[in-house]
Amino acid sequence: MARQAVTLIGGGLVGALLAQLLATRGFSVTVFEKRSDPRRLRFTRGRTINLAIAERGWHALRTAGLAERALQMSVMMRGRMVHGRDGEASLQRYGLDDNEVIWSISRSGLNALLVDAAEEAGATFHFGQTLTGADIDERRLALTDREDVQREYAACLLIGADGAGSALRAAMDLYQPLGIRVEPLGHGYKELEIPPATGSNRFAIEPHALHIWPRGGYMSIATPNIAGSFNVTLFLPLHGPCPSFDTLRDAATASAFFGREFPDLFPLMPCFAEDFDGHPVGKLATLYLDRWHVDGRAVLVGDAAHAIAPFHGQGMNCGFEDAVALADLLANADHDTAGAFAQFQQVRKPNADAIAAMTLENYVEMRDSVADPHYLAKLELAAQLTQWAPQYFMSRYRLVTFTTLPYAYAYARGCVQDQVLERLLRDFSRPCDVPQDIAISTLQQALPPLQMIGNRVVHHEHAPALPHLAFEF
């Protein structure tokens, strides 16, 4: 049976992956992207945070047949390298071993790979085309190119993958209100850089880690690039007393602040003044929608439907999950696009809401908790429980990052596991004092076992039920 033609607005990461997945399933796919072809503009310093690929992202890339190519462009990160004010650094592993790591990759490099793959599968891309209006009833688009030449386009099945500022979302909302809610975080970010060590492509600091300088209320992070440099991102409140972007208006004031608060980081950035003054302040917010689609005419995916902050490294991974889910639903829809879109929202929206909540919690953890004694005690006890009862205890971070269990399930199970940790540390003040039999018994009362093969959670579509979510301590 012939597939429908699809018009995709947005050729970024999620749009390009979705274009490839749909094209390989026999759909005729046309993509309009307002930016330039990423293959001609490989890297723009100061524009974007490096991306972290976790298991959900790798699963999507494996589905598209692109995982090996993406891996060659990536740098492994074993955990968080936490830098104290005294210059001492310690590694907090993400997982149990090197089988549980995340990978840092350039946004532009990955985008170029995905566009190549989508074109190879038969998708057609039009770059430099900005959506300026859309008649949802008639499925007619108004597009403007970089020379302000306007054109109309008779669209087919409409999919919006055009990011947090989605123009298609705005048009859909005018046609039928989507229940849009934007919650600003009140914090922003600015990008800086640690270049490779002088005269080489060697990294100036440990390459296989995400570096964090937590300072309580604000922080800097650094993620490695394959060429030996690091993207450094400063996260600060936008407004208020020092430190904020209101008070650190230029490199002169920011230099003194960095020298004081990040003394081991500041000397590694010889272009600090140029970067700080030349790069814009990005704003952070969470986007929620009550509705992601207009019957069977148009649907939103990725950041266009549920933009989140970058603090769990899951924005792209979540968007890639969207792409796989939507491609599968459309391929099996038998032209019932309204039903496919409704099912897509039903399946994905609870998970998008869950990762949004976990992302905001992870920001507090990264900037504050990683140096907090109670948090470190919970971390130590969690490691003990993982050894004693791996089928009952898997940290929420590992559930999110190293499995494809639904985000909503990871969030719910993580909440119960946290209650267990709090109870045990209330009854036994130190992790080393917690008896193994009591710990295991408490876990078994609170949670069903995970489905395991060896020490790995089985990847399946439906997670085990949580009958004990009302378990009280």
C-alpha positions in Angstrom: 0.0 0.0 0.0 1.3 3.4 -1.0 2.4 5.6 1.9 1.2 9.1 2.5 3.3 12.1 1.6 4.6 14.0 4.6 5.6 17.6 5.0 8.1 18.1 7.9 8.7 21.6 9.3 12.2 21.5 10.9 15.3 19.7 9.7 17.2 19.7 13.0 18.1 16.6 15.0 14.6 15.2 15.6 13.2 16.3 12.2 16.1 14.8 10.3 15.9 11.5 12.1 12.1 11.4 11.7 12.6 12.1 8.0 15.0 9.2 7.6 12.7 6.8 9.6 9.7 7.7 7.6 11.5 7.7 4.2 12.8 4.2 4.9 9.2 3.1 5.6 8.1 4.3 2.2 6.7 7.7 2.9 7.5 10.6 0.6 9.1 13.2 2.9 9.7 16.9 2.2 11.5 18.9 4.9 11.6 22.7 5.3 14.3 24.1 7.6 14.8 27.8 8.3 18.5 27.4 9.1 21.4 26.8 6.6 22.4 23.3 5.6 24.4 22.0 8.7 26.8 20.2 6.3 28.0 23.6 5.1 28.1 25.1 8.6 29.6 22.5 10.7 30.2 24.4 14.0 29.0 27.7 15.4 30.9 28.6 18.6 28.7 29.9 21.4 25.5 28.8 19.9 24.6 25.5 21.5 25.4 23.1 24.4 27.0 19.8 23.5 24.7 16.9 23.3 24.7 13.8 25.4 23.6 10.5 23.8 22.3 7.9 26.3 20.6 4.5 25.7 17.3 6.0 24.4 19.2 8.0 21.8 21.4 5.0 20.8 18.3 2.8 20.5 16.8 5.3 18.0 20.1 5.6 16.1 20.4 1.8 16.0 16.8 1.7 14.6 18.0 4.1 11.9 21.2 2.1 11.2 23.3 5.1 12.3 24.7 4.2 15.7 28.2 3.1 14.5 28.7 6.3 12.5 27.5 8.4 15.4 29.8 6.6 17.9 32.9 7.5 15.8 32.0 11.2 16.4 31.5 10.9 20.1 33.5 11.0 23.4 32.7 8.7 26.2 31.8 10.3 29.6 32.0 7.9 32.6 30.4 10.2 35.1 30.4 13.6 36.8 33.8 15.0 37.7 32.9 17.3 40.5 35.4 20.2 41.1 35.4 21.8 44.6 36.4 25.3 45.5 39.7 24.0 46.7 40.6 22.6 43.3 40.1 19.0 44.2 38.1 16.9 41.8 36.3 13.5 42.3 34.5 11.3 39.8 30.9 10.3 40.5 30.2 7.4 38.1 26.9 7.4 36.1 26.7 3.6 36.1 28.3 0.5 37.4 31.1 0.2 34.8 32.1 1.3 31.3 29.0 -0.5 29.9 27.0 2.3 31.5 28.3 5.6 30.1 27.0 8.5 28.1 28.6 10.1 25.1 29.3 13.7 24.1 28.7 14.7 20.5 28.6 17.9 18.5 25.1 19.0 17.6 26.1 20.2 14.1 28.1 17.0 13.4 25.2 14.8 14.3 22.7 16.9 12.5 24.9 16.6 9.3 25.0 12.8 9.7 21.2 12.7 10.1 20.5 14.9 7.1 22.8 12.8 4.9 21.0 9.6 6.0 17.6 11.1 5.4 18.5 12.2 1.9 20.0 8.7 1.2 16.7 7.3 2.2 14.8 9.5 -0.2 13.8 12.6 1.8 14.0 16.0 0.2 15.4 19.0 2.2 14.8 22.7 1.6 17.1 24.9 3.7 16.8 28.6 4.4 13.0 28.3 4.3 11.1 30.0 7.2 7.5 29.1 7.9 5.6 32.4 8.1 2.1 31.1 8.1 0.0 28.0 7.7 -3.6 27.3 6.7 -4.3 24.2 8.7 -7.6 23.5 7.0 -6.2 23.7 3.5 -2.8 22.5 4.5 -1.1 25.4 2.7 2.1 26.9 3.9 3.6 30.3 3.5 7.4 30.2 3.3 10.1 32.9 3.1 13.7 32.4 2.0 16.8 34.3 3.0 16.2 36.9 0.2 12.7 37.5 1.5 11.2 35.8 -1.5 7.8 34.4 -0.5 6.2 31.2 -1.8 3.2 29.1 -1.0 3.4 25.3 -0.7 0.6 22.8 -0.8 1.5 20.6 2.2 0.6 17.0 2.9 0.5 15.4 6.3 2.0 18.1 8.6 4.6 17.4 11.2 6.3 20.1 13.3 9.8 19.3 14.5 10.9 23.0 14.5 11.9 23.3 18.1 10.9 25.3 21.1 10.0 28.3 19.1 7.9 26.3 16.7 6.2 28.3 14.0 3.9 25.4 13.1 2.8 25.2 16.8 1.9 28.9 16.7 -0.2 28.3 13.5 -1.9 25.2 15.0 -2.7 27.1 18.2 -4.4 29.9 16.2 -6.5 27.2 14.5 -7.3 25.3 17.6 -5.8 26.3 21.0 -3.3 23.7 22.2 -3.1 24.7 25.9 0.4 26.1 25.7 2.2 26.8 29.0 5.8 28.1 29.3 7.5 28.0 32.7 10.7 30.1 32.7 13.4 28.7 34.9 14.7 32.1 35.8 18.2 31.0 34.9 20.2 31.4 31.7 23.4 30.1 30.2 26.5 31.3 28.3 28.9 29.2 26.3 32.7 29.4 26.6 35.5 27.0 25.6 38.5 25.2 26.8 40.7 24.7 23.7 42.9 21.6 23.2 46.2 21.6 25.0 48.8 23.7 23.2 50.2 22.2 20.1 48.1 19.1 20.1 44.7 17.5 20.1 45.1 16.3 23.7 42.5 17.3 26.2 43.5 19.9 28.8 41.5 18.0 31.5 40.2 14.5 31.9 38.3 13.8 28.7 36.0 10.9 29.7 33.8 12.9 32.1 31.2 15.6 32.3 33.0 18.2 34.5 30.9 20.2 37.0 31.8 23.1 39.2 28.8 23.2 41.6 28.5 26.4 43.6 25.0 26.3 45.1 22.5 28.3 43.0 24.8 28.3 39.9 27.4 26.2 38.2 29.7 25.7 35.3 30.0 22.5 33.3 32.4 21.3 30.6 31.7 18.6 28.0 34.4 17.1 25.7 34.6 17.4 21.9 36.2 14.8 19.7 38.8 17.4 18.5 40.2 17.8 22.1 38.3 20.9 23.2 35.6 21.3 25.8 32.3 23.2 25.6 32.0 25.1 28.8 28.6 26.4 29.9 28.0 28.8 32.7 24.5 28.6 34.3 23.4 31.6 36.4 20.2 33.3 37.5 19.2 35.8 34.9 18.4 38.6 37.4 19.1 39.5 41.0 22.1 40.3 43.1 25.6 38.9 42.3 26.1 36.4 40.8 23.6 36.8 38.0 23.8 37.8 34.3 22.5 41.2 35.4 25.6 41.7 37.5 28.1 40.0 35.2 27.4 42.1 32.1 30.8 41.9 30.5 34.1 40.0 30.5 35.7 42.5 32.8 33.3 41.8 35.7 33.0 38.1 34.8 36.8 37.6 34.9 37.1 38.5 38.5 34.1 36.3 39.3 35.6 33.3 37.5 39.0 33.8 39.0 37.4 33.7 42.4 34.7 31.0 42.0 36.3 28.7 39.4 40.1 29.2 40.0 41.1 25.8 38.3 38.8 26.4 35.3 39.5 30.1 34.5 43.2 29.6 33.4 42.1 26.9 30.9 40.1 29.5 28.8 42.5 31.8 27.1 39.7 33.3 24.9 37.5 33.9 27.9 37.0 37.6 27.3 36.2 37.1 23.6 33.8 34.3 24.3 32.0 36.0 27.2 31.5 39.3 25.3 30.8 37.6 22.0 28.3 34.9 23.0 24.6 35.6 23.9 22.9 34.6 27.1 20.5 31.8 26.4 17.3 31.5 28.4 15.9 28.3 29.9 12.3 27.3 30.2 10.0 24.3 30.2 7.2 24.0 27.6 4.0 22.1 28.2 1.1 21.5 25.8 -2.3 20.0 26.6 -2.6 18.9 23.0 0.1 17.9 20.5 -2.0 17.5 17.4 -4.9 18.9 15.4 -7.0 15.8 14.6 -5.2 14.0 11.7 -3.9 17.1 10.0 -0.8 18.2 12.0 1.2 16.9 14.9 4.2 18.2 17.0 7.3 16.2 18.1 10.4 16.9 20.2 11.0 20.4 21.5 8.1 21.7 19.5 5.8 19.7 21.8 7.7 19.5 25.1 10.9 21.6 25.3 12.9 21.0 28.5 16.1 22.4 30.1 19.4 20.5 29.4 20.1 19.3 33.0 19.4 15.6 32.5 20.9 15.4 29.0 17.7 13.9 27.8 16.2 16.5 25.4 17.5 15.0 22.3 17.1 11.4 23.6 13.4 12.1 24.4 12.9 13.7 20.9 14.5 10.7 19.3 12.1 8.4 21.2 9.3 10.6 19.8 10.6 10.1 16.3 10.7 6.3 16.5 7.3 6.1 18.2 5.6 8.3 15.6 7.3 6.6 12.6 6.1 3.2 13.8 2.5 4.5 14.5 2.2 6.1 11.1 3.6 3.1 9.3 0.9 1.0 10.9 -1.9 3.5 10.8 -3.5 2.4 7.5 -4.1 6.1 6.7 -5.9 6.7 10.1 -3.6 9.6 10.9 -5.9 11.0 13.5 -5.8 7.8 15.4 -2.0 7.6 15.1 -1.6 11.1 16.3 -3.9 10.6 19.3 -2.1 7.4 20.3 1.3 9.2 19.9 0.2 11.8 22.4 -1.3 9.3 24.7 1.9 7.3 24.8 4.5 10.0 24.8 3.0 13.0 26.8 3.1 11.3 30.3 6.8 10.5 29.6 7.6 14.0 28.4 6.0 15.4 31.5 8.0 13.0 33.7 11.4 13.8 32.1 10.6 17.6 32.4 10.1 17.1 36.2 13.2 15.0 36.6 15.3 17.5 34.6 14.4 20.4 36.9 15.2 18.2 39.9 18.5 17.2 38.3 19.5 20.9 38.0 19.3 21.3 41.8 21.2 18.1 42.2 24.0 19.1 39.9 24.5 22.7 41.2 23.9 22.0 44.9 23.4 18.4 46.0 26.6 16.8 44.5 28.6 18.3 47.4 25.9 17.9 50.1 26.8 15.3 52.8 23.2 13.9 53.0 23.1 13.5 49.2 26.5 11.7 49.3 25.3 9.4 52.1 22.3 8.5 49.9 24.6 7.9 47.0 26.7 5.6 49.0 23.7 3.7 50.3 22.3 3.5 46.8 25.5 1.8 45.6 25.2 -0.8 48.5 21.5 -1.5 47.6 22.5 -1.9 43.9 25.0 -4.6 44.9 22.7 -6.3 47.4 19.5 -6.4 45.4 20.1 -5.2 41.7 16.7 -6.6 40.7 15.0 -4.3 43.2 17.2 -1.2 43.2 18.4 0.7 40.2 19.0 4.4 40.6 16.6 6.7 38.9 19.5 8.1 36.9 20.4 4.7 35.6 16.8 3.9 34.8 16.5 7.1 32.7 19.9 6.9 31.1 20.7 3.3 30.5 17.3 1.7 29.9 14.4 2.4 27.6 11.8 1.9 30.3 9.3 4.7 30.1 10.3 8.0 31.7 7.1 8.0 33.7 7.9 4.6 35.2 11.5 5.7 36.0 10.1 8.7 37.8 7.6 6.8 39.8 10.0 4.0 40.8 12.7 6.6 41.6 10.3 8.3 44.0 9.7 5.1 45.9 13.4 4.2 46.0 14.2 7.6 47.4 11.7 7.0 50.2 13.5 3.7 50.9 16.8 5.5 51.2 15.4 8.2 53.4 13.8 5.6 55.7 17.0 3.6 56.0 19.1 6.6 56.7 16.7 7.8 59.3 16.8 4.4 61.1 20.6 4.0 60.6 22.5 7.2 60.5 25.4 5.9 58.3 25.2 3.8 55.1 27.7 1.4 56.5 25.4 0.7 59.5 22.4 -0.4 57.4 22.0 -4.2 57.7 21.7 -6.0 54.4 18.7 -8.2 55.4 16.7 -5.1 56.5 17.6 -3.2 53.4 16.5 -6.0 51.1 13.3 -6.6 53.0 12.4 -2.9 52.9 13.0 -2.9 49.1 10.9 -6.0 48.6 8.0 -4.5 50.5 8.1 -1.3 48.5 8.8 -2.4 44.9 8.3 -5.3 42.4 11.4 -6.7 40.9 12.8 -5.4 37.6 13.1 -7.9 34.7 16.8 -8.6 34.5 19.2 -10.6 32.2 22.4 -10.7 34.2 22.9 -7.3 35.7 21.0 -5.5 32.8 17.4 -4.5 32.8 15.4 -6.1 30.0 14.4 -3.5 27.5 10.7 -3.9 26.8 7.8 -1.7 25.9 5.7 -2.1 29.1 7.3 -1.7 32.5 6.3 -3.9 35.4 3.4 -2.5 37.5 4.1 -0.6 40.7 1.5 -2.0 43.1 3.2 -0.5 46.1 3.4 3.1 45.1 1.3 4.0 48.1 3.8 2.4 50.4 4.2 4.7 53.4 7.2 5.1 55.7 
